[in-house]
Amino acid sequence: MPFVKPVMAGHIFNLTIRRYFACYNLEKTTTFPIKKAAGLSDILVKIRDLHFSRGDRKIFDGLSMDIPRQGITAIMGPSGTGKTTLLKLIGGQLTPDSGTVEVDGLNVHRLPTRKLFELRQRMGMLFQSGALLTDLSVFENVAYPLREHTKLNEAMIRHLVLLKLNAVGLRGAAQMMPSEMSGGMARRVALARAIALDPMMIMYDEPFTGQDPISMGVLVSLISELNSALNICSIVVSHDVPETLSIADQAHIISAGKVIESGTPESLKNSTSQWTHQFVHGDPDGPVPFHYPAAPIMEDLYQTGK
């Protein structure tokens, strides 16, 4: 019986099989390079003059950024600078006050709903919490996007799910429930689900938060190896500087609604910008002051009647 969506089904199955045997199983020395189609821009995500506010608080104030089609791009900055908000704007979950966000040449916020949903099927997302469906097994969590967005038969879904789980080292945990797993294992299952549809881009929202050193090392290695294997765009939002810069090809540091500095990890480590130096090296004081703005301490100490 033919599949209802033969193009998508064949793409997912064939691409997964080739990538799996090239990168995750026995044929470690064999590669199947996935080339960029002719005519495609090297820039996958183009953000121009982005403005976005929550109430009276300005989150982005004219932010512009280019994210290449291949490689790992880090978006970094202190907590509260809008890193997760930026991912939501890229995915079309939020609408900017002004400015544009283009993904693969499409203006995300001008797409009709059906076209936006189609675009999202080409994006993978690793949520900060993992966001596994707690009433479904590991297998069913990874199978969910395949059941939702394709007409693949059960045999093919089973093969694809096991391949994805094997890619993150958890094929043996396929029948476990999320409540039976550690935080690090849950993140890896969420990553297997994120790559289920062979996306052109994966967005990672604080993937290292709350992980022990071993789990963090596993996630760092997985993100790097999967990006090399799939030859896609990976966007890593994080404030974990050493781990993120160790795998990033380029990084953007944002603060006060703008990009403070962009460059390779090495150039950012050696930056002459005081702000960049403070963030990358974790200095306790600098352009971001140690003390919250307040009146001189002597005024507070000797102030009476309040």
N, C-alpha and C positions, 0 to 999 in steps of 0.2 A: 504494500500500500504506500503510495508516494506521500511525502511530507507536505503539509500545507505551505510551509515556508522553506522550500528546498535550498534557496540561496543562503539564507541565514543558517540553516541547519548544517549544510555542507561546510560553510565557513567556520563555524564554531568547532565542529568535529575535526575537520582536517587540520586546522590551525593548531588546535590543542594537541593532537597526536604528534604533529611535527615538532612543536615546541617541547612537548614532554620528553620525547626520546632524545632530542638534541640537548636538553638542559637538566632534566630531572631524574633520568634513569641511568642506564648502563652506557649509552653512547655519549659519554662526556666530551669526547674529542670531535664529535660530529656536529656541525652547525648548519642551520638552514636560515641564512640571513633574510630578514623580512624588509624589503626595500620600500622606501617612500614612493607612492604612486606619482607618476609624472604630472607636473602641473600643480602639485600641492605646495603650499607655503611651508617654509621651515618653522614658522611661528604657528603654534596651535591655539594659544590663548592670547588675545590682544585686549588690553584694558587701557582705556583712554579717558583722562580727566574725570575720574570717578568721584562722585560726591554721594555720601550717604550719612544720614543722621538717625539717631533714636531719640525722639523728643527734641530737647534742646542740645543734646550732646552730639557733637560732630565726630563721626567715626572716620570717614574718609573725606579729605579736602583736596580734591584734584589729583588723586593717585593715578599713575600710569605705569604700566608694566607689560613686558613681553615674556611669554613662557614658550620655550621651543617644543617642537613636536616630539623630540626624543631626548632622553636623559632625565636626571633627577634635579628638580628645581626646589630649593628650600625657601619658604617664606617664614621669616623669623622676626621676633620682636618681643618686648615684655608682655606680660599678661594684660589683657584688656585693650590691646591695640587694634583689635578687629581681625585677627588672623582667621578665625573660624567664620566670622561674618563674610570675609572675602570668598571663602569656599562656597558659602551659600549663595552669594551673588553670581559666582561662576556657574553654579548648578541651576540658577533660576529660581531658587527658593525665596529669595528676596529681590526687590526691585529698587534700583538706585534712584536717588533724587534727580541726578543728571549724570551724563557721561555714558560710555558704552562698554559692554563686555562682549567680545566676539570669541566664539569657540569654533574652530575649524571653518572660519569664514562666515559663520552665522551669528547675527546679533541676537543674543540669548533672550533679551527682554522684549523683542518684537516678534518672536515666534508664536504662532498659534499653539494652543495647548497640545494638540496631537503631535506637531513637529517638535515641541519641547520635550515631550515624553520619548519620542524617538531618539533625540539627541542624548537624553539621559541614559538610554540603554547602552550607549557607547562610552559611558563614564562609569568607573568603579569608585566606590567610596568606602573607606575604612573609618568608621565613626569613632570618636574619642572613647566612648563606652563599649565599643564592639557592636552594640545594638543587635545581639542575637535574639531570635524569637524563642522565648524561654520554654514554650510548650512543644517545641519541635526538636527532634534529635539533631546532632551535628550533620548527619547526612541530609536530612530534610531542609536544614537551614541553607546548605550550599545548593541544594536542588531547587530551592524556591524561585530564584530568578529564571532558571531554565524552564520550569513549569509555567511561570507567569508570562514569559515573553517569547516562547517558542512552542512549536508543535512536535518536538522530538518525542520518539517513543520511549518507553520505560527502560529498555535495554541500553539505549544510547545515553539517556540521562544518568543511569547508573555508572556507565563507563566514564563519563565526563566528571561526575562528582568524585569518583575514586581517584581519577587523575589529578584533580585540583587538590584534594586532600593530601595525596601523596606528595604534591609539590611543596606543601607546607609542613610535611612530616607527620601528618595526623590521620593517615588512612586507617590505622588501627583503632582510632577513636570514633569511627563513623557512627556507631550506635549509642554513644554517650549522650547525655543531656547536658545543656549548658551549665546547670547547677552543679554538675559533677566535675567541672573543669576549673583549673586555675585561671587567673586573669590573663597570663601569657598565652595559655592554650586557646582561650576564648578569642583573643586578638588574632591568632593564627587562623582559626576557623572563619572569623570575619573577613580575613584577607582572602581565603579560598573562595568565599562567596563573592567578594569584590571582583575577582578575576573570572568568575563563572562564564560570563558572556564575552570573554576576550576583548575587553574594552581598549579604546585608543588612549585612554588616560585613566590614571588612578589618583584619587585625592586622599591623602592621609591626614586625619585631624588628630594632632598630638598623639602619635602612635606609641611613644615611649613613656607616657605619663603613668606613674604608679607601678612600673615594672621592676622586678628585681634584676640584678646585674646579668644573670644568665638569660632570663627572658628578653631583656633589652638587647643583649648581644645577638640572640636568635632573630629578633625582629629587624635589627639593623642589617644582618646578613641576608635575610629574606627579601627585604625591600630592594637591596642592591642587586641580588641575583635575579629576582623576578624582572626587574627593569632591564637588565642585560639580556635576559632570555626572551622577553616579549618585545623588546626594542620599542618601547612606548614612552609616553610622557608620564612622569610621576611628580606630583606636587606634594611636598611634605611640609605641613604646618607644624612648627614646634618652637619651643624655647629651650630645648635641650641642645646646647651648642655643640659640645664635642661629638656626640653621636650623629647629629644631623650633618655637620660639616664634613664628617669622615666619609660620607657617601654621596654628598651633593656635587653636581657638576657646576651649578651656579646657585647663588643665594641672593635674596632681596631682604633687606632689613627695613622694617616699617615702624614708624612712630609718628604721633601727632597727625595722623591721617595721610601721611605721604611716605614715599620710599626715601629713606635716609641715604642708603648706599646699596649698590648692587655690584656683584663681581664673583670671581671664583673664591672658594674657601681660603686659598692662600692669600689672595689680595685683601680679603676682609680681615684676616688675622694680622696683617701688616699695615692696616689702614692708619692714616694720619688723623682721621676724624676722631675727635674725643668721644663723641657719642657711640660710634661703632666700636671703638676700643673698649669703652666701659662695658658694653653689652657682651661682646665676644669674650672678653677676659674676666667678666664677672666682678668688676671693681665696685666696691660698696658706695662710692661717692663719685660724682662727676656731673655731666650735664643733667642726668637724672639724680636729683639731690637725695641725700640720706634723710633729711628732715622735711616733713610735710610743711607747706607754707603756714607760718604762724607769726604772731607778734613776738618781739624780743622776750626772752624768758624772764628777765627782771620785771618787765611790765606785768606779766602774768602772775609772778610770785608775790608781788606787792600790791596787786589790784584788790581792792576791797569792795564789798557790797554786791558781789556777784558770785 
